Amino acid sequence: MAEKCAPINPTPLKRSSSWSFDEKPLIQSLCKVLVSVSKTSRIILYLRDVDKLLFKSQRVHTLFQKMFQKLSGPILILGSKMLNPNNDYSEVDERLTLLFPYNIEIKPPKDEIHLVSWKAQLEEEIKMIQFQDNRNHIMERS
């Protein structure tokens, strides 16, 4: 396990992300856990707002890219990204499509009754996510 997720890049890079910690040990630890657990169980790893995560810095993107290349076994990694409905689907960053080659586009319902319910549910989920993000941000600053 240690050799599979050995240090990804021994040369120190300039930190340019907004995290208050070094992302390299986090990503290496995640890799070790995924490799270890995947030996006995299936894993689904969900990365919300994957574009915001991977593009915090070039270093984070490179570390994740190298981690993805080292993983094997029953591991499914899902990444979500909110697209502006007015933008074209093809505007997804190419670096993102290289890491996540399969895209599933979720469109709102066309039926007006279902659309109202769908929008209400989406608004509630957005509020909950914003609340969680704000709470995490406050805890990070404390």
Number of C-alpha atoms within 10 A of each C-alpha: 11 11 7 13 20 13 13 16 12 7 7 7 10 8 14 11 16 9 10 8 10 12 15 18 12 11 18 20 13 15 22 20 13 24 22 13 14 17 13 10 12 12 16 13 11 12 15 13 12 16 18 11 15 20 15 14 15 13 19 20 18 15 18 20 16 17 19 13 9 13 16 12 14 15 17 12 12 14 17 14 15 11 13 9 9 6 9 9 11 7 9 14 9 11 14 17 11 10 16 14 9 9 13 6 10 8 7 13 13 8 8 10 9 12 13 13 12 14 13 12 12 12 12 12 12 12 12 12 12 12 12 12 12 12 12 12 11 10 9 10 8 6
